[in-house]
Amino acid sequence: MGDCNNQDILKKSSLFSGLLTDDEDYIVSRVSRFQLRKGARLFTIGDPADRFYYIVSGSIRVFRIKTDGQVEELAIFTGQDLLGEFDFARQTIYDAVAVALEDTELICFPALGLNFEDIKREKPDTVSRILLRSLSMISSRLRSTQKLISENTSWVQELRRRAYEDPGTGLWNRAFLDEEIRRELQAPTALILMKPDRFKILVDGLGHSAGDEAMVSIAGILKSLVRQFGRGWALRFKSNEVGLCLPRCSLESAQTVAQNLYKAVTALTPISPTEKFPGFTFSATVVFGVWPDMLEDWDTLVQQQYVYMVEQWQAGGNRVISFPGHLTAKVLHNE
């Protein structure tokens, strides 16, 4: 079939929704459409995940063979399903086998004969948008395929972890907060948001590696606070904005944890000045709130508290302050 038909088919996939027209044209120019006979392998353990597939018709069985010889069934993908997009996004090695259960027609991207490095060189901006879409759709994909895969398999558990984990810090990401935590809410739940002050000075002066190193240290503080509290999640919203979500946590306890977070960040080892760098000491803007005490709707609390944190940070930061909600904001630190 022609490119037009391929484009119409690929547009049905949520992976390509929201892409630019130039992106779509490029994708269609770099796909292959092919047949896989019944019983033929699409990939096997150890193969590089250098492309992903759209099943036009037919079905693909994915399974793993355990060390004891037992077969672990992972999933069956059928018409209009995407296969391998998560492994492709991570550029990993397959740890499973995929076999056609019947004669199956597929479209793959990139085309046969091309690899990931080829397309990155050709159209890096398009590739970036494709990978972002790939990662964002994983969580919804897990829910839509529950009837095909067991929630208890190690594959699903690992997929869920990787879908929601920030690769730079090991913290839970914003998607986890938006899509999973609301299912675990237990009143009262505290939300503590934190943004380090003057972070741009550090990154501009010493480079992104220095910023990354600082974020790893901050992530360690957040994880430690969760362990001390005994439950909850340490989160990275984006860039250097992080936080804690603590179920069954009162306003008083949230204030204590927020203060401890502030103290731990400000206690990080200062970076000494050099001829070209003025030095850097750590401080932070920390805002804490409690659901449903301050706002009954969880999503509204998250959105408004985030905006409030940014406003406090822009005003000079270096403080711990409660989210107003229905209360009066009280500055606890402003040193």
Secondary structure as UniProt FT lines:
FT   HELIX           3..11
FT   HELIX           14..16
FT   TURN            17..18
FT   HELIX           21..29
FT   STRAND          32..36
FT   TURN            38..39
FT   STRAND          41..43
FT   TURN            45..46
FT   STRAND          52..57
FT   STRAND          59..65
FT   TURN            67..68
FT   STRAND          71..78
FT   TURN            79..80
FT   STRAND          82..83
FT   HELIX           85..90
FT   STRAND          97..100
FT   STRAND          104..109
FT   TURN            112..113
FT   HELIX           116..122
FT   HELIX           124..136
FT   HELIX           138..144
FT   TURN            145..148
FT   TURN            151..152
FT   HELIX           154..164
FT   TURN            167..169
FT   STRAND          172..173
FT   HELIX           174..179
FT   HELIX           181..184
FT   STRAND          189..196
FT   TURN            197..198
FT   HELIX           199..206
FT   HELIX           208..229
FT   STRAND          233..238
FT   TURN            239..240
FT   STRAND          241..246
FT   HELIX           251..266
FT   STRAND          284..291
FT   TURN            292..294
FT   HELIX           298..314
FT   TURN            315..316
FT   STRAND          319..322
FT   TURN            325..326
//
